[in-house]
Amino acid sequence: MLTVLGRNNSSNVQKVTWCLEELGVPYQREDVGGAFGRNRDADYLAMNPNGLIPTVLDEGRVLWESNTILRYLAARYGTGVLWEPDPGRRAEGEKWMDWQLTVLRQPMSPLFKQYVRVPAAERDAELTGRLAREAARAFTLLDAALAKSPFLGGERFTVADIPCGVLAYRWMNLPVERPPLPALADWYGRLETRVPFRKTVMVGLS
């Protein structure tokens, strides 16, 4: 059975488990990282030299880097479902997967840590304000894209929606000022109707 190594409150692990639930692929998950440790043990580093989560084990394959894992899972188990077979149409969605790593994640990761992991008395108000503004600018770009199509890959939900969807949940639930972004809100509402999203991502901020 496919195994996911990583704690369930990690956004990168949530990407993978959300994808697996959408595909109906049986899997087991083991707590690794954070308070659970293990990710710096020699046996883990032999699989994933970065010492990060998740790592996925699937029939002898050892995979890491969450968006690469998403592409693998969607291509192997979800062609025509989560994986768009046409390269051109697929690229329209996949660019947002890379954008999530290079643009959206940059303010969202430290913003999340400031509000969820840093005690309130130690929180840097100037930093959180700056990060919130940067995140708002990024989500404004996403809103503009979603004004043109209901999902990031086009007319239907695909693997392209998963990386940004995980961070959108955090954005919608952090105590920050958010500009009105109607297309983003509509897209997020569509994600909320999906049982796999509610099961794996809408589990609180911790």
One Martini backbone bead per residue (centre of mass of N, CA, C, O) as a GRO file, in nm:
protein
  206
    1MET     BB    1   0.098   0.035   0.019
    2LEU     BB    2   0.074   0.349   0.019
    3THR     BB    3   0.308   0.592   0.163
    4VAL     BB    4   0.292   0.860   0.404
    5LEU     BB    5   0.542   1.087   0.518
    6GLY     BB    6   0.367   1.282   0.754
    7ARG     BB    7   0.210   1.536   0.889
    8ASN     BB    8  -0.129   1.661   0.883
    9ASN     BB    9  -0.032   1.990   0.928
   10SER     BB   10   0.097   1.989   0.656
   11SER     BB   11   0.072   2.136   0.354
   12ASN     BB   12   0.231   1.921   0.185
   13VAL     BB   13   0.072   1.677   0.288
   14GLN     BB   14  -0.215   1.776   0.213
   15LYS     BB   15  -0.183   1.764  -0.085
   16VAL     BB   16  -0.149   1.453  -0.104
   17THR     BB   17  -0.405   1.355   0.050
   18TRP     BB   18  -0.605   1.499  -0.124
   19CYS     BB   19  -0.535   1.357  -0.387
   20LEU     BB   20  -0.589   1.066  -0.290
   21GLU     BB   21  -0.887   1.112  -0.221
   22GLU     BB   22  -0.979   1.191  -0.505
   23LEU     BB   23  -0.870   0.905  -0.631
   24GLY     BB   24  -0.900   0.653  -0.429
   25VAL     BB   25  -0.626   0.588  -0.292
   26PRO     BB   26  -0.474   0.379  -0.106
   27TYR     BB   27  -0.348   0.465   0.230
   28GLN     BB   28  -0.075   0.551   0.444
   29ARG     BB   29   0.007   0.731   0.750
   30GLU     BB   30   0.299   0.888   0.894
   31ASP     BB   31   0.441   1.041   1.156
   32VAL     BB   32   0.639   1.322   1.047
   33GLY     BB   33   0.768   1.567   1.199
   34GLY     BB   34   0.824   1.784   1.416
   35ALA     BB   35   0.722   1.644   1.707
   36PHE     BB   36   0.794   1.348   1.574
   37GLY     BB   37   1.015   1.342   1.386
   38ARG     BB   38   1.259   1.132   1.193
   39ASN     BB   39   1.372   1.338   0.956
   40ARG     BB   40   1.690   1.293   1.085
   41ASP     BB   41   1.718   1.018   1.027
   42ALA     BB   42   1.898   0.799   0.848
   43ASP     BB   43   1.662   0.647   0.704
   44TYR     BB   44   1.526   0.902   0.596
   45LEU     BB   45   1.772   1.037   0.449
   46ALA     BB   46   1.798   0.801   0.244
   47MET     BB   47   1.529   0.896   0.102
   48ASN     BB   48   1.548   1.214   0.217
   49PRO     BB   49   1.803   1.445   0.214
   50ASN     BB   50   1.634   1.701   0.327
   51GLY     BB   51   1.431   1.628   0.574
   52LEU     BB   52   1.147   1.635   0.454
   53ILE     BB   53   0.798   1.699   0.393
   54PRO     BB   54   0.711   1.457   0.207
   55THR     BB   55   0.714   1.099   0.176
   56VAL     BB   56   0.681   0.857  -0.089
   57LEU     BB   57   0.561   0.516  -0.109
   58ASP     BB   58   0.557   0.329  -0.435
   59GLU     BB   59   0.645   0.046  -0.539
   60GLY     BB   60   0.966   0.136  -0.476
   61ARG     BB   61   0.912   0.429  -0.470
   62VAL     BB   62   1.081   0.744  -0.404
   63LEU     BB   63   0.920   1.047  -0.298
   64TRP     BB   64   0.973   1.404  -0.346
   65GLU     BB   65   0.812   1.673  -0.356
   66SER     BB   66   0.494   1.766  -0.366
   67ASN     BB   67   0.439   1.849  -0.670
   68THR     BB   68   0.564   1.594  -0.789
   69ILE     BB   69   0.373   1.399  -0.652
   70LEU     BB   70   0.116   1.505  -0.783
   71ARG     BB   71   0.194   1.440  -1.074
   72TYR     BB   72   0.229   1.141  -1.036
   73LEU     BB   73  -0.051   1.067  -0.928
   74ALA     BB   74  -0.221   1.188  -1.159
   75ALA     BB   75  -0.085   1.027  -1.392
   76ARG     BB   76  -0.127   0.735  -1.275
   77TYR     BB   77  -0.445   0.769  -1.137
   78GLY     BB   78  -0.575   1.056  -1.310
   79THR     BB   79  -0.639   1.031  -1.602
   80GLY     BB   80  -0.900   1.255  -1.678
   81VAL     BB   81  -0.925   1.382  -1.389
   82LEU     BB   82  -0.653   1.538  -1.269
   83TRP     BB   83  -0.523   1.475  -1.552
   84GLU     BB   84  -0.423   1.647  -1.826
   85PRO     BB   85  -0.344   1.519  -2.141
   86ASP     BB   86  -0.306   1.797  -2.252
   87PRO     BB   87  -0.029   1.991  -2.253
   88GLY     BB   88  -0.146   2.275  -2.282
   89ARG     BB   89  -0.372   2.262  -2.069
   90ARG     BB   90  -0.188   2.167  -1.839
   91ALA     BB   91  -0.001   2.421  -1.829
   92GLU     BB   92  -0.217   2.623  -1.734
   93GLY     BB   93  -0.213   2.488  -1.446
   94GLU     BB   94   0.089   2.426  -1.366
   95LYS     BB   95   0.190   2.718  -1.325
   96TRP     BB   96   0.042   2.740  -1.040
   97MET     BB   97   0.220   2.540  -0.893
   98ASP     BB   98   0.485   2.704  -0.919
   99TRP     BB   99   0.374   2.972  -0.807
  100GLN     BB  100   0.324   2.869  -0.523
  101LEU     BB  101   0.634   2.839  -0.459
  102THR     BB  102   0.753   3.130  -0.568
  103VAL     BB  103   0.513   3.324  -0.442
  104LEU     BB  104   0.290   3.242  -0.228
  105ARG     BB  105   0.475   3.102  -0.010
  106GLN     BB  106   0.659   3.334   0.086
  107PRO     BB  107   0.439   3.476   0.276
  108MET     BB  108   0.264   3.238   0.399
  109SER     BB  109   0.459   3.083   0.578
  110PRO     BB  110   0.542   3.314   0.783
  111LEU     BB  111   0.254   3.402   0.852
  112PHE     BB  112   0.161   3.141   0.980
  113LYS     BB  113   0.381   3.126   1.199
  114GLN     BB  114   0.311   3.388   1.346
  115TYR     BB  115   0.006   3.294   1.424
  116VAL     BB  116   0.060   2.973   1.512
  117ARG     BB  117   0.374   2.944   1.639
  118VAL     BB  118   0.376   3.226   1.763
  119PRO     BB  119   0.355   3.397   2.024
  120ALA     BB  120   0.185   3.683   2.072
  121ALA     BB  121   0.417   3.832   2.239
  122GLU     BB  122   0.631   3.763   1.980
  123ARG     BB  123   0.503   3.914   1.766
  124ASP     BB  124   0.547   4.072   1.445
  125ALA     BB  125   0.367   4.330   1.329
  126GLU     BB  126   0.528   4.434   1.087
  127LEU     BB  127   0.565   4.163   0.948
  128THR     BB  128   0.269   4.072   0.922
  129GLY     BB  129   0.179   4.312   0.752
  130ARG     BB  130   0.366   4.267   0.511
  131LEU     BB  131   0.282   3.971   0.448
  132ALA     BB  132  -0.019   4.029   0.401
  133ARG     BB  133   0.024   4.216   0.157
  134GLU     BB  134   0.173   4.011  -0.020
  135ALA     BB  135  -0.052   3.800  -0.023
  136ALA     BB  136  -0.272   3.979  -0.144
  137ARG     BB  137  -0.127   4.023  -0.414
  138ALA     BB  138  -0.125   3.727  -0.493
  139PHE     BB  139  -0.436   3.674  -0.473
  140THR     BB  140  -0.506   3.880  -0.694
  141LEU     BB  141  -0.389   3.714  -0.925
  142LEU     BB  142  -0.570   3.469  -0.882
  143ASP     BB  143  -0.838   3.615  -0.921
  144ALA     BB  144  -0.792   3.694  -1.219
  145ALA     BB  145  -0.781   3.401  -1.322
  146LEU     BB  146  -1.068   3.311  -1.196
  147ALA     BB  147  -1.237   3.509  -1.380
  148LYS     BB  148  -1.191   3.308  -1.646
  149SER     BB  149  -1.212   3.047  -1.453
  150PRO     BB  150  -1.314   2.811  -1.218
  151PHE     BB  151  -1.025   2.696  -1.267
  152LEU     BB  152  -0.681   2.670  -1.310
  153GLY     BB  153  -0.729   2.450  -1.563
  154GLY     BB  154  -1.040   2.550  -1.600
  155GLU     BB  155  -1.353   2.381  -1.597
  156ARG     BB  156  -1.192   2.181  -1.403
  157PHE     BB  157  -1.082   1.990  -1.165
  158THR     BB  158  -0.737   1.973  -1.065
  159VAL     BB  159  -0.416   1.948  -0.956
  160ALA     BB  160  -0.372   2.263  -0.980
  161ASP     BB  161  -0.558   2.339  -0.718
  162ILE     BB  162  -0.411   2.228  -0.464
  163PRO     BB  163  -0.180   2.416  -0.367
  164CYS     BB  164  -0.355   2.679  -0.346
  165GLY     BB  165  -0.583   2.560  -0.169
  166VAL     BB  166  -0.425   2.521   0.092
  167LEU     BB  167  -0.348   2.829   0.125
  168ALA     BB  168  -0.637   2.941   0.119
  169TYR     BB  169  -0.726   2.830   0.388
  170ARG     BB  170  -0.531   2.997   0.555
  171TRP     BB  171  -0.613   3.277   0.456
  172MET     BB  172  -0.924   3.248   0.546
  173ASN     BB  173  -0.819   3.187   0.874
  174LEU     BB  174  -0.668   3.430   0.918
  175PRO     BB  175  -0.618   3.737   1.112
  176VAL     BB  176  -0.668   3.913   0.834
  177GLU     BB  177  -0.667   4.143   0.590
  178ARG     BB  178  -0.900   4.119   0.317
  179PRO     BB  179  -0.961   4.153   0.010
  180PRO     BB  180  -1.188   4.173  -0.234
  181LEU     BB  181  -1.225   3.837  -0.397
  182PRO     BB  182  -1.461   3.689  -0.579
  183ALA     BB  183  -1.325   3.458  -0.743
  184LEU     BB  184  -1.179   3.331  -0.507
  185ALA     BB  185  -1.431   3.277  -0.335
  186ASP     BB  186  -1.572   3.091  -0.535
  187TRP     BB  187  -1.352   2.878  -0.554
  188TYR     BB  188  -1.340   2.813  -0.253
  189GLY     BB  189  -1.634   2.717  -0.239
  190ARG     BB  190  -1.586   2.473  -0.425
  191LEU     BB  191  -1.382   2.332  -0.244
  192GLU     BB  192  -1.571   2.299   0.012
  193THR     BB  193  -1.752   2.070  -0.136
  194ARG     BB  194  -1.511   1.882  -0.098
  195VAL     BB  195  -1.442   1.614   0.085
  196PRO     BB  196  -1.127   1.594   0.069
  197PHE     BB  197  -1.081   1.883   0.170
  198ARG     BB  198  -1.222   1.860   0.443
  199LYS     BB  199  -1.052   1.612   0.549
  200THR     BB  200  -0.737   1.735   0.494
  201VAL     BB  201  -0.757   2.068   0.536
  202MET     BB  202  -1.018   2.124   0.728
  203VAL     BB  203  -0.837   2.100   1.043
  204GLY     BB  204  -0.705   2.342   1.112
  205LEU     BB  205  -0.465   2.543   1.289
  206SER     BB  206  -0.113   2.395   1.366
   0.00000   0.00000   0.00000
